[in-house]
């Protein structure tokens, strides 16, 4: 096996430089642990941006993957397969919606939801085609497609990719009054993250989502919650909207739905919204493939059987309490819900070196927006392991000047 440095050198020579990863190479994973080619182990506190909620190589999910690999992997949607229907049924039962549409990536789920909203706006609300408007929030992150980056406020995500897709109105996050004022007769949907992950685990005020739900209902606007990163028990509930007992009209799902082993995403909605799709109006070659269905079904069962929402809620409280006691003059704020948490440093602080130091001490986390570090371990983590991680973080943070 090649060394860490050899692998990094080869990757940088032949790969596009659209990422700036930490200087670590990972070759094995198990539970919350990752191992590099030299055999050093690391605690995973990023979880592939919450795609590994069930832990690396969960034996039940790997078994489902292997079993299905021996039977059938892909048919396209030109034919039925024997797992799609039961997967959609179980996903609807898990989420509480009447219909689901499977795709592969989170960005595809968001694109699907936006297409559905625009079509709903014309066919159900009476908006003239081409005039539909979707309201979004500043500092959002919903994916990387041309359409999605058109309404990003992150310069790195959108610079030099014009012309940008029209039809989007950007308002401040966590501001119900801004939403109320932005709605027009052409508004078909409001797309929002219950917690803004890439913005640095930006948790809105209590009551924000409830206010959003009321405003959308009053104005006949679809509330679309992007639960791709916050869903599937990450924040201590099945979905982040559950903290306020809010039921969006539409949810976009992904990441942990694939159990950390396969790309699976979906949109869930009630029938009166989803039925705007008819044969030929939307699709995906790999969406709903048998392998994805087998993996996702087991991924959902693991979340329930192992009570991972409860574990995330309990350990998240412990983590934030312990982090707030660390003495670090540059640390301004600890925030989060469940096991989706972040530390915010001084505004001009650059957290890259801190992440490298954490890596050197055996813990992997990544900064966002320069001065924020996100901490999101697999939800199977134990309290003992969490305390071990906090000890590592404390050692590194206390050396920050």
Steps between C-alpha positions, in 0.01 A plus 500: 500500500623850417581742780286794602730748329517297178121475481453873561760585236331276240155637582615859466675426171207329326194636680324833457579735788140570593556387861755589766499191723696459820840331443376157599427186296238256621514135402278320754196579711303331776239658724623847595862416409704562184852371425772636271744291289759512779253354749425812705139517623280809509162581653265613223331823607370598157310183398531589131284807568244281684486223239647251748249535786490121545881477517751366253434152362200428719479119482125489431522756220803330345318167518199648320733642235678168448179298486344729242822507291451126444143548374452818294659845497345709222203487264426872439143619548400356163396195703377434854740342746393295799638736767396847386137484612574368847783751547273791406230367735744475790648844428152653497415327827827621655447861390120522522440597138282341234744481208874487435718550194847340517815654353871461571661815639383779726529755220276281283243492779504880522471536122209255507323697773545827311367349177204363691436839664511688171267253335268511801502878480366492145263204522366537854544868590442655158831683457592569138781271384828689508386731779543255791713625789674298771620677814829386657725618783836674503793278604312195370660183373280271291750353252728580210294496180474808276145564620585464867814714495294767324338578834809446717650797684841330529737665248717187473197291403372728223775724358541483119216250452255742342253549349308412814156340513219750570195454719656512847459757777763507777402613850679494838489173695316484832275794405129414464407859422740502203324191367158658545608811309668306218194294405319607183216341298774322301664337802468123478742387772735588783812279515670498840747303711363439852860552612752648258781245496761646266440845649652363819211317668292817511207410728197730459306649790237286668172549319653589163390184323153523652469857371619388156239224497221744588608756238526238226160353587332841506643596160461161325877464463677164522736469795795292381736389778847391394565224755785344302758575768271546802276200443511139613563562872801732466350778717342275765168454320413309184503835321602846619150637431372258765653719771215745436241240394497655154403297194627653175311442176815348351825362640820435309697205638838342435837432663424259790218342298780313323646368825846628416550247220288608203358828360126507567277806511130568482224758507194430715170687478127454518320361195337835410849645446688200359234413243609787274763258367383286209690247285788668318499822704784399733730205556837344573669188364635398840225648717323224693739226389472170691838537669410846630165375624653209691760723664254777589247261652763362738637848570154608620462190718836559667402857590189373677630176649808662653305807621752733340280809537497451878875446505559814295276707728660379823862517388451831321403665828804348673732607216386864501520523879855365504612715207375819665726429800817493289716806559593642160525879455421489126187284539185712486208258484400134514173420325303213353228242548550131562832394353514782244715757675748775428751724673518859382832681547581871464386645168842516332631179654609230253416155634693295242806459725274394788346227282851382405596493868186302584592257223850461643339411835269242341174685433366606159285811463480771236463875512235698311494873430858515624427560868252221579569131567215250471492194726264223383602144592309188395190464715614162632770669709505407869531739795846361573611569144346846514694580815816378331432735209435797730832430672679522163317820408580655839870419461512675162275794587691590817811559287325755278622853558 
